[in-house]
Amino acid sequence: MLSIRLRKWVVALAVVLGAGFASAAHADSGTIRISVLKGGWFIGASGGSGTLVFHGRRYPLSIGGLSAGLVFGASKTDLVGTVSNIRRPSDVAGVYGAAGAGVAAVRGVSAIVLTNEKGAVLTMQGRQAGLMVNADLSGLAISLRR
């Protein structure tokens, strides 16, 4: 009796793991470029635009977000990188959350890895210019523009 149950459990586990690997195997990646302006005094806001290149096509993006915590100043950040674990361009759309701290005085280098609720992973780096001091919780929303 126990060995039959154990075999059923092992088979069920193999099916679940196999389905997970199969769906991950079908995921794809693209390149992303965004430009974000951020400013605030305790509560901050950010906005900007960008482009996703996926399977040779360009998709325009809109960027927006809010920050709460210690936020002071204004900055402009230009980031480039990859977005992975997507199956279609709309998978990049969503809310990306981050907790972090940093200082940018005149010029700085930024690197960030974020994940949205669909599992899309943004890995980006770039330059930040301006005066910004932050230790906050941030949310960044990305949407496809039509």
C-alpha angles and dihedrals in degrees: 000000000000094000092052091051091046092051091049090049092049092048091048091049091049091051092050093047091045091052090050093051092045093054091046090050091058093052116106138192140227141181125264135195122186138174117202131186114203130184140157155130109231088322114053137191132200135192139169148122140256149166133249117203110201124166090347096305126111120227120190116228135203120212128201137155153150134232130198127190128046103355122155131162138008134278144169119222127192113194134182129182146101137305114209138183095044129132099187135014092258090064089076090062115094146075120307117195130201140171115205153132133226150141127224118186114180095317134011141156120247130197124177141170117200135173129203130208091268092057097254110151121210116200109183142159135182149118131308122200129188136044113299131154116184143166101166153122109258135191123197121193120199122191134175113248117221 
